[in-house]
């Protein structure tokens, strides 16, 4: 399920909005970054969801000025289709995969083999970067967990399932685990077990506000913005 957030970082002029479509794992941090943007041109409307679902919206003609993805694959696809504005694409962030369980879990996992004994393992969908990274790690580690997997639309959905006790464990980004007080991290998956986690950002060629979009992208790349991302647990791109 998409989350739409209206930003207040910029003062509005009429009904114009800068439409920023961003991976669900950026839901908490990106508005904080935008609060430090002093452009003042227009308010920001964020749509946070799984990267694959956002890419499909862009392809379908939904209002979109900036795309902030959780992997290169979907950005590559949009770039190949002509949606990415030339010279505005940048690999911006990295992340890590962790296993979370409810805080009150009686027998927390001590190694990845313990995933075989849990009842329900929540993963983002196979087309969503978090889900694809997680499945790659499971395969690389030689675990057959298909019968235990329950799928959510995006990484925040599966995180919420664990927080509510509706799933026994989930594989999520470390940054997501950091913001949810009802879960605890029990394992970090080896970075070598999955493709590098990279978050690219770009302004979109078909956007209604390309100049503002380019300025927004440059702000998100600034040292001040990077400090906020690092504080939230993100890393430089691998």
N, C-alpha and C positions, 0 to 999 in steps of 0.2 A: 504494500500500500504506500502510495506516495505521500510525503509530508510537504505541505506548502507553507512557507514562512515568509511573512513580509518583513523586510529589513527596515531599519530606521537610521542607517548610517548616513544617508544622503537626504537632503531636503527635496521634496517633490516639486515638480513643475507640471501642472496639469495631471493627466492620467498616465503619463509615460512611466514605464518601469523598465529597469534592466533585469532581464530574465536569466537567472543563473541556475542551470541544472547540474546537480552535484551528487556524487555517490553518498549513500545513506550514512556511511561511516564519517562523513564530514558535517553531520547535522549540528553538532554542538560547537565545533571549532570555527567553521567558516563565518558565521555571523559575527563572532568575536573579532576575526580578522577584518571584516568589512567595517566594523565600528571605528577602526583607525584610518579608514579611507576618507580623505577630506575633499574629494572631487566635487561633491555638492550638486551634481547634475540631475540626479533622479533617484527615487527610491529603488530598492532591490527587491525582487520577488524570487525567492529560492524555491526550487522543487528538489526534494531529497528522495532518492529511491535507488533501487538496484541499477547499476550502470547500464546493463543490457536493456532494461525497460526505458531508461532515459534516452538511450540511443534510438530506440524504436520511435519514441515520441518526436525526436528531432527529424527522423526520416519521414514521419507522417505530417510534418509541417507545423508542429506545436511551436508557440512563441519561445524562442531560445536565442540568447545572445552569447552566453558563455557555457562551455561544457567542461566539467571537472570530473574526470573518470577515475575509476579505481584499477584500471589496467590499460595497457597499450593496445590490446587487441580491438576493443570497441572504438578507440580513437582512430586506430589505423583504418578501420572500416569506414568511418565517417569521412576521414581524410581522403580515402580513395574515391568516395562518392562526391567529393567536391564541397562538403559542408564546412570544412575547417578553413579559416581565414589564413592566408599565407603568412608565414613568419611570426605567428602568434602561439604556436604550439611549443610547450615546454614540459619536460619531465620534472615534477616538482617535489614529490614526497615518496617516502617508503613506509613500510609497516611490517608487523610481525603477526604470525598466527599463534593463537593460544587456545587451550581447551578450558572452558569454564563449566562449573557446576553450581547448583544452589548453595548458598552459604551454610545451610543446615544439612548438607549431604553427609550421610553417616559414614560412608567409606570412600573418601576422596581418592582419585586415581593417583598412582605414583609413577607410572610409565605408560607409554602408548598402548602396550598390550592390554592394559586394563579396559580400554575402550570395547574390547570384545565382550565384556561382562555387563555392560550397561544395557538398559532397556531401550531408550530412545535417544538417538544422537541427532541434534538439529543442525542442519546446514542450510545456507542460502542456496537458491536454485542453481542447477548446473550451468546455466548461461550467465549467471552473476559472478563477477570476479571472485568474491569471497568464497563462493561455493566451488568454483573451478579450482582455485588454489587449494582448498581443503581436500577436494577429491584427488588432486594430484599428490598431495602429501599422504593420504591414506593408501593410495596405490603404491607409492614409493616405499612406504614402510611395510608393505606386504600384509596389510590388514583387509579382511573381507568383512565389511560392515554394512553392505547394501541393505540387508533385511532390517537394520536398526535405524536407518536414516529417515527422518521426516524433514520435508523441505519447506522453507519460507521464502517470501518474495525478496527479502534482502537481509543483510546481516543484522540490522536492528530488530527485525521481527524474531529471528531465532534467539537473539540475546534476551528479548522480552519473554519468550517461552521458558527459558531456563530460570529467569528471575521469578516467574510466577509458579514454578514447579511443574510446568506442563511438558517439559523435556528434562531428561536426566543430565544431559551435557550438550554443549555446542562448541563448534570450532568457529571462532570469531577473530577479528583483529584485536591486537593488544589495546589499541586506543578505545575500542568499544567497551572492552572489559573494565577499563579504567573509570568509565563514567557511570557504571551500573552498580549501586551499592548492595544489591541483593545477590550478587554472584561473586565467586572467588576463582582465581586462576590456579589451576592445579598442574598444568603442563604447558611448556612452550614447544611448538613443533620445530624441528631442525630446518633452518633456512634452505638447506640443500635438498630438502624433500619436496620442494615445490618451486615453480617459476618465481623469479624475483617479483616482489610486489612493488609496483610503480604506479603513481598517480599522475597522469598527464593533464594539463589544462590547456584550453585554447579558446580564442574568440571564434565565433561562427560567421561564415560568409553570408548566410541568409538572414542574419539578425537585423533587427530594426535599428539598433544603436551600436554600430560597429566601432565608432570612435570611443564611446564610453566603455565598451567591452574591452578594447585594447588597453585602456587606462586601468581598468579593473584587474586584468591579467597581470599587468606590470606591478600593480600594488601588491597583489597576492605573492609575487615573487620577491618583494622587498625584504630587507633584513628585519624590519619591524614585524612583518607578517610571519616570516620564518621563525622568529622567536616564539610567537604564539603557537605555531604548529608544534615546535619542539616541546614546549611546555605541556601540550596535550598528549604527548607521547609518540608523535610521528617522528620519522627519521628522514635524513636526506635520501634521495633516490639511490638505489644500489647501482 
